[in-house]
Amino acid sequence: MTRLFRRWVARAVLSISIVAASVGASYGQDKVVRIGFQKYGKLVLLKSKGSLEEKLKAVGYSVVWTEFPSGPPLLEALNVGAIDFGNTGEAPPIFAQAAGAPIQYVAYEPPAPKGEAILVPKDSPIKSVTDLRGKKVALNKGSNVHYLLVKALEKAGVKYSEIEPVFLAPADARAAFERGVVDAWVIWDPFQAAAEAATGARTVADGTGVVANYQFYFSSKKFLQADPKIVELVLAQLSEVDDWAKGDIHAVAEQLAPSIGLSVPVVEVALKRQAYGIKPVTDSVIADQQQVADTFFALGLIPKHIKISDVAWRPGT
């Protein structure tokens, strides 16, 4: 388990091309906010809308966007100072904080427990989480689905050590899943919806009654301390995009589908399982996130106990 943590830290080296591109793009600019985003989510919509650029220009800032394949490398980039702002699921920031990354939680989206699931092939003999004992389970290590797997196994009375985790990025995991190299796949939307549509994959369990599946927004501590008003401005623009998205899911699906290479109906399925609302971090959310950290520490997935409240920011503070 210690090796898992070390590998999480080591991946910063593998992300060097992304980091270099981000730093190079913003070099020489005195006032710039560098935003890391993933292929799917509210930040993609904000980027495509173009409204943030206008708002930032009015206060003397520009924006540089950098895409990441998942949450862990995005937070690695934030750790080394290549980006200032981004978002991930609930597990990546636990590893990042344990590794000493200067992250600050600045907002969250409400729970979306159906937006991640443990999938098995349609003709698999696996009918429940209990049946995963002794099986190979693919997942993106250090991601939000890592916590889903841990808690689903715990609820079913299966020890984490009784399954064989196979750590793969979503694209590689999909290929392994379809070839039968792994017995199950723990994945989030829209990959989840895509696998269901294309392969008939069955859900053994999603996050319902097991995990919250929050999405969090982060700033680097340095950037937040330098100009918290810019962070508030970004969050305000995200809220506007969120209001539009929840009111017209079909339009959002049409906008996202080409960029992520999925059909509009598949993206609509994923969007309907998503949560809406960009909210300030609360004591209750901090407590939930602390449970994630404590669980990972108890399993030896992180090397030390951490306090989420140490890195949670409230507007106006």
N, C-alpha and C positions, 0 to 999 in steps of 0.2 A: 504493500500500500504506500510505503514511503517512496518507492520507485515511481509510482503514479504521480505523486506530488512533484518529484524532481523532473519528471518528463514534462509536466505542465509548465514549470519554470523554463525548461530547456527549449520549449517551442518558441520562445521569444527570438531565438537565433534563426529559426526556420521562417519567421515572419519578417526577416530583415528587408526583403524586397518591397513589401508593403510599407514598412516603416520608412524606408529610404524614399519611396515615391511621395509619401505624405509630407515628409520633412522638406524634400526638394521643391514640392509644389508651393509650399508656404514660405520658403526662404526669402528673406529680404523684405517681408511684409511686417510692418510694425504692429498692426492690429488685425488679427485674423483668428477666427474660431475654426478649428479643425474637427470635423465630425466624422466619426466612424459609424457605418451602417451595414446592415445585412440586406440580402436580396429581397427580403419580405418584411413588411412592418410599416409603422407610422413614419419613420424617418425617410423611407423610400418615397412615400407620398409627399412629404414635406419638400424633399429634394426636387421632385418632378413639378411641384406647384410653382416653385420659384419665388414665393412670397418672402421667405426668410432673407434672401439676398437683398431685397428692397429695404426691409426693416433694418438690417445690419448696416447697409450703406448709409442710411440716414444718421447713424451714430458713429460713423467712421470705421466700421469693420467690414471685412470680407469673409467669405466662408470657403473652406476647402473640404470636399467630400472624398472619403476613402471607403471602398467596399471591402468587407471581410466575409469569409465563408461561414463563420460561426462566432459565438460569444467569446470563447477562450482567447483566440488570437487578437480579437478586438481589444480586450482588456490588457493583453500583453503590450499592445501598441500604446495604450493609455499609460501603462506602467513606465515605459521607456521614454515618454514624452512626445510620441509621434502624433497623438490626437488629444483633443481636449474634452470631448463629449461623445457619448454613444449609449447604446442600450443592449441588454442581454437578458436572458432568463435568470432564474434564482440561484443556480449552482455556480456559474463562472465567477461571480464576485467573491464567493467564499474562498475559492482557491487563490484568487488574486489578492485578497486581503491577507490571507495566511502567508503569501509570498512577499508581503510588504509593499504591494502596489499602493500608490497614494490616491485611492479612489474615494469618491464621495457619492453616496446615494442622494439623488436630488428629486426623484419623482418615481411613481410606479403606475402600472395599469392594474385594474382589479383582477381577481382570479379568473383563469380560463382553464379549468381542469380537463375539459374535453379536447383541448388543443394539443394534447400529447397522449401517446398510448403505447402499449405493448402489443405489437402485431405478430401474427403467425400466418403462414400460408393458408389459403382457403381449405386445403385438404389435409391440414396438419392434425395429428391425433391430440395435440395439446388443446385442452379445453379450459384450463384455469391456470392461475399463477402457480399453484402447487405443482402442476405438471412440468414446470420449468426446472425442477430439481435435476441436476446432472446434464442440463442442456446448454448449448452455446447461444449466448444472447448478445447481439450486436448493439452497440450504442456509441455515441460521441462522448468520449470521456471528459469529465468536468463540465458537462452541459446540464441543462435543466432536467433532461430525461434520466440523468444519472441518479438524481434524487428520487424521481418517480420509481425507478427500478428498486432502489434500496427500500423505500417505504412499502411498495407493493409486496415485495418478498417478506418483509417484516410482518405485514398484516396477514399474509398467508401462512406464516409459521415456517418459512424457508430461510435458511441462513444465506447470507450473501456469498459465503465461501462454498455453498453447495451448487452454485451455478458457475458457468465458465464465461466471464465477460469477454467480448471480443471488441476491442476499441477501434472503431472505424468512423471516418467522416461520412456524412449522409449519402453521398454519391456511391462511395465504395460499399457502404452497408447495404444500399439498395441492390447493388449487383450481387453481393454475397447472399442476400435474402432470396433473390430470384433464382440463384443457382443451387440453393439448398445447402450452402456452406455453413450457414447458421440456422438455428431452429426458431429464433424469434428476433424481433427488431424493435427497439424502443426508440421512438422518433416523434418529432413535433410537426405541426402544420407549417407550410403546405405540403411537405414531403409525405406526411401521414395521409392526407387526402389523395395525393397523387398515387400512392401505393395501393390504396383501397380501390381507386377507380381502375387502375391499370392491371392489377393482379388479383383483385378480389380478396385481398388480405383481410383477415378477421381480427377484431379487437378482443384481446384476452382481458385487458383492463385499461382504462384510461385514468386520469387523475381524480375522477369523481370519488369523494369520500376518502381520498388518499393523500393528495397534495393540492396546493392552491394553484401552482403554475403561474406565478407572477411574472410580469415583465418589468424590469427596472431601467431607469435612466441614470447615467453617471456623468460626473465631471471629474477632471483631475483636481486634486486639492489646490495645486498651484494656480490653475486658471480660475477656480471658484473664488479663491481669496483675492485674486487680482481684480476681478470684475464680476461680482455676483449678478449685477443687473443684466449682463449679457446672457447668463444662464437662464435668468427669469424670462428674458425676451424669447429665447429658443423654446422654452417650455410653453410660453403663451402661444407661439405659432403652432406648436405641436397640438395644443388643445383645439385650435381652430380647425386643423386638418382632421383631428379625431371627431369633432362634431359633424363635419361633412361626411366622413367615412361611415359612421354609424347610421346616418340618415339615407345613404344611397349605396348599399353594398354592391349592387350590380354594377354601378358606374366605377366603383373602386376596383372590382374584379376585372373589368374591361381595361382599366389603366395598368394594373399590375401584371396581368396575364402575359403580355408579350415579353416583358423584362425578365420574368422568371421561367418562361418557357412552358407554361401550363395552360390548359384550356380555361376559358372563363367559368364554366360550371364547376370545375375542380376548385378554382380559387374561391368561388362563392361559398362552397362547402367549408373551406378553411376559415373564411372571414366570419361565417355565422357561428363558429366555435371560438372566435376571438373575443376578448373583453374590450370595452371602450371606456374612455375616461383617463385623463392624465392628471394624477392626484399627488398632492404633497405627501411625503412619507409620514406615517403615523406610528404611534407607540405599538399598536396592534400588529402592524406590518413588520415592524422591527422585531417584535417577539416571534412572529412566524419565521422570519428569516434566521433568527437566532437558533431556532430548532433545527434548521437545515445545517447550520454550522456545527452545532453540538453533535448531530448525527454523524457528520463526516469525521469529526474529531474522534468520536467513540469507535468508529470503524478503522481508524488509522489512515484515512484518506488525506488528512491535513496534519501537519506535525505539531500544531499547537492550538490551544484554545484562543478564540478571537471573540471580540465584542462588537456586534453590528452597530450598536449605539455610538461607538467611537467614530464611525464614518458616515453617519446619517445627518444630512443637512436639512434645515427647515428654512423656508423663505423668510427673509428679514433678519436672520441671525448672522 
